[in-house]
Amino acid sequence: MLRLGYHRPRIGSRRRWLPIAMLLAASGVLTSAAEQRLAIALLDEATVAVFTQAGERVASVRTGAGPRYLLVRGNTLFVANRGVGDEPGSTLTQIDLDKLEPRRTVKVCDACAPRAMAFDGAGHLWFTGQAHRAVYRADAPAYDEPAGSVLVAWGWPTEVARIGDTPLIVVGLRGSPLVSVIDTLEMRASRVDVFPSPELVVARPGSDEIWLGSMQHARVARLNRGASTATLDQQVFELDSPLGDLAFTPDGRWLLLTAVESREMLAVNPKDGSIAARAQLSAPPARVAISGDGLTAAVSLPELSELVLVRLDEASGRAPGLSLGGSLAIEGSIGDLLWVP
């Protein structure tokens, strides 16, 4: 793949909390991204910690065991609690973002290990039950028990994303060279061959594209909706490193990848899969979350127990520059990151 605009900025590791506003200022970002709050799912604490732009921890909201995935709808933050060690999760938590208080935590299955979530066009919440090799549907307004499920027995389901405005959702699978495509109207699953262990799944905003990544193999793939689930077109791109995570900017113009072995963040042009920019990190990266204005990414570095902020800087629509603004010390394991209103 074509590689453009190589960047290797410096970053100093700091073992203390720094105000998020200071880090954004160091990155040259003091826009609407700074007005957002950063939610961090802490696996060991069974909480979601919420921080303001000034770095103040304004809330520590209790969840079920092992919060692993965060999703916002309206003023509600949904948390999928997968469990940790011998303590099963199998619950979903709803957090009121206005009050920063839990509305409820409900058991939604018997040791199914919820891993990720997505909403369909009818407002149904779909979540992967990793231990059961199934995807469950919970209905509004309570979302307190499954209204149905679809088996995806070709592998262990991980992440899930909806294809544009269609009734189709794509489910990533670990331990399989396939992804599953579920017709949410017919409650029926089909499969598409891609590459081994396509665990990471993300939808490109404003399109019918789904992008897949592997945490074990150095590959990403783009799926385009065809006339049916059986005619999903795909294109596979080779990388230099397995991935920790992937996420799109809100406008869909750039796909950000965290590359584990090369210790980098990559900005990829989704039109052709070319790498437009790189930022060297001080340790293998994992989860990534992009702010609402698309200018700031938060990246977790598990080995250092740190969180890094990265600025995306575009000039007249050309390739973005990536620059690092600082780091935050994080105690405990991070399950997921999300910028919230």
N, C-alpha and C positions, 0 to 999 in steps of 0.2 A: 504494500500500500504506500501511497505517496505520503511523505512526512514533511510538514512545513513548520517554520517558526519555532525552532527548538528553544526552550527556556529552561534555565537552571537557577532560579532565584535562591537566595540564602534564607534559612530559617533557624532561629535559635530555640532550643527546647527550654520551656519554662515549667517549673514544677509547682506553680501556684496559679490561683485564679486571676485572670486579667479581665477587666470589663470588656464585654463584647463591643461596646461603642468604641473603645480604644483600638480594638483589633480592626474594626471596620474603618476607623480613621486611618490606621496604618496602611490599609489597603486602598485608601481613597474612596471608600464607599460610605457615604452618609446620606442615604436616600431612603425610599420606602422600605428597603430591606432592613434598615436599622429600627424601623417602627414595628417590625414583627418580633415575635417571641420564638425562642428555640426550645422545642420539646425533645427531651432525651429519655428513651426507655432504658431504665437501669435494671438489668436482669437480676443481679444479686439482691438489690433492695426491694424488688417487686413494687417499683414506683415509676411514675413518669415525673421527671424534674423539669420545671419550666423556668426559663431565665429571661430576663428583660434585656434590652439593648445595653444597659449599664452593667450587666453581669450579675445582677441580683437574682438569687434563687427565690422566686416569689411563691413557688408552690412545689410541694412534694406530694403528689396524689397517689394514693395506694391503688394497686391493681391486683390482678391475680398473679400466681407464680410464673415467673419467666416472661415478662412482657417482651414480645418479639417483633411486633409490627404496628405502625401507627398510620391512621387514615382519618382525614377530616371530611365531614359533611355538615355544612351550615355552621352552627356554633357548637358542634359536638366532635370531640376527638375520640375515635374508636381505637381500642387497644386489643390486639390478639395476644393472649397469654398462653404460650406453648408449654411452660413448665421448665424446671431445671432439676438436674440430677434425678433423685427418686421422688421428687415432689411434682406431681402432674399439674399442668395448668388447666387446659381444656375449658377456659372461660374467656368471655369477652367483657371488657370494661368500657363504659361510656363516661366521658369526662365533659362537664359543662365548661366551655372555654371562657364564658363570661364571668363565672364565679370561681373558676379553677377548682372545682369540687367534683368528686365522683357522683354520677347519677346512680349507677348500679354496676355491679359485677355479677354476671350470671354464668352458670355452668351450661354450656351449649352442647356438650357431648361427653361420652364416657371415655376419657383418656385418648382423645383423638389427636391431641397436640396441634392446635391451630397455629398456622405459620404465617399466612398473609391474607389480605382482604381486597375486595373490589366491589363497587356498586354497578348494577346493570341499569338500563334505561328506565326500568319500572320502579327503581328505588329499592330493589332487593339487595341485601348484603350477601355476598358470596365469600366464603372463607375456606382455605384448604385445611383438611384434617390429615396431617402428614402420616400419623400412625395408622390410620384406617385406609390410606390410599383412596381418599374420597374428597369431593368438594361439596360443601354444604351451603344451603340457602336459608337465610333468616329474613323475615319480612318486617316491614314498618308497621306500627311505629315503635314497637317494643324491642324488636331484634333479640328476643330472649330465648328462643328455641328454634331449632331447625324446622323449616317447613318442607324440606325435601333435600335430597342428596343425589350425587352422580358419582359412580365409581370411575376412577382413572387408574386401573390396576397395572398399568404398564411401567410404573415407577413410583417413587415417593414424591407426592405433590409439594411444591415449594411456593413460588410466587404466582400471582394471577393478575391479568389485566384485560380490560375490555377493548375490543376492536372498534374504534371510532364510535359511531352512533348505532352500530349493529347490535343484534341480540347475542353476538358471539363473544366468548371470553377464552383466552389462551391460558393454559396452566403449565408452568414449568415442572419438569420432572427430574429428580435426582436418581442416579443409578439406571438411566435409560437413555437411548439416543433419540428420544421422541419428546414432543410436547403434545398435550391434549387440547382439543378445541371443543368447547361445550356450547351447544345451542341452548340458551337459557329458556327459550319458549317451549321447545320439545323435550327438555331435560335429557339430552342425548349427547354422548361424547364420541368424538372421532380422534384420530391420531395423525400426526405429521412427523415424518422423519427429518431430523436436523443434524445434530452432532451429539457426542456423549455428554450427558449430564447438563442439559440447558436449564440450570436452576433459576437464573435471573431473568425476569420478564418486565418490560416496561412499554407503555404505549406512547407513541409520538403524538403530542398535542396537535389538533387540527388536521389529523390524517387518519387513514385506516391502516397505518403501519404498526407492527409490534416488533420490538427488538429483543433479542435473546442474548444471554451471556452465560459463560461457564466459569465456575469457580475452580475447576480442575483442569480445564484445557484452554489454550490461548485462542479462543474463537468468539466471534459475535455473529449474529445472523439477523437479517431483516426479512420479516414476513409481510407480504402485501395481500390484502383480501382479494380473492378472485370471485368467480361466480358462486362458489359454494365452499364449504370447509374442505372439500377434497381438492380444491384448486388454489389453495394458498400458495402464491409464488414466494420463493425465498432466494436470498443471496447470502453466502457465507463469506466472512472476512477473517483472515488470519492475523493474529497479534503476536507480540513477543512475550506475553505473560498471561497467566490466568487472572481472572477478575475478582475483585472484592465486591463491587456493586456497579450499577449504572443508573443514570437518571437524565432526563431531558430538561433543558431550560423551558420555561413556561410557553415560549413562542414556538417551540419545536425546532429551532434553528441549529442547536448544538446538542450533541449527546456527550455527557461526561462519564468517563470510565475511571475506576480506580484499578490500577494494575499492581498486583501483589508482588511478584518477583522482581520487577524493575523499580518498585517503590515510586510510582508516578501517578499523577492524575493526567488523563488525556482528554482533549476536546476533539470530538470526531464530527466531521461533516456528514450528516445522514444521507446526503444526496449521492455520495459515491464511496462512503466508508473511509475516506482519507483522514489521517490525523493532522489536525490544523494547529495544535499547540500541545505542549507538555509542561508540567510542573514537577520538579523533583521533590520528593518528600523524604523525611528523615527516618521513616520506618514503613513497613508494609501497611498499606491503607485497607480499610474495610468499607463501612457504610458511607454514603454521601447523600446530602440533602441540599437542594437549591432553593434560594429565597424566591419570594413571589415576583420580584422584578427581574430575576434572572441574572443578577450581578454578583451574588455571593454564594459560594458553596461551603458547607460545613462537612469536613471529612474526619472520620475517626481513625486513630492509629492505636490499635489494641495493645501492641507490644510496649508502647510508651505510656499507656493510659492517658492519652492526650486527644484533643480535638483541635483540628487546624481549620482556619478560614482561608479560602482562596477566592481572589477577585477575578471575575471575567470582564475583560475590557475590550470592547469592539470599537473599531474605527471605520465608519462609513460602510458597515456590513462586511468588512473584510474579516480575515481569520482573527479569532480572539487572542488576546494575550492572557496568560495565567500568571498571577503573582500572589505570593503568600503573605499573609498579614500578621501571623502570630499563632500562639497555641494556648489552649486551656487544659489544665490538669483535670482529669476525670477519674474519680475513684470508682472502681468496679467495672463490670463488663457492660458494654453498650449493646442493646438489642436493636435499636433503630433510632434514627434522627428525623425530625420534621420541623420545618418552619411553619408556625401557625399564626392566625390573625390575632 
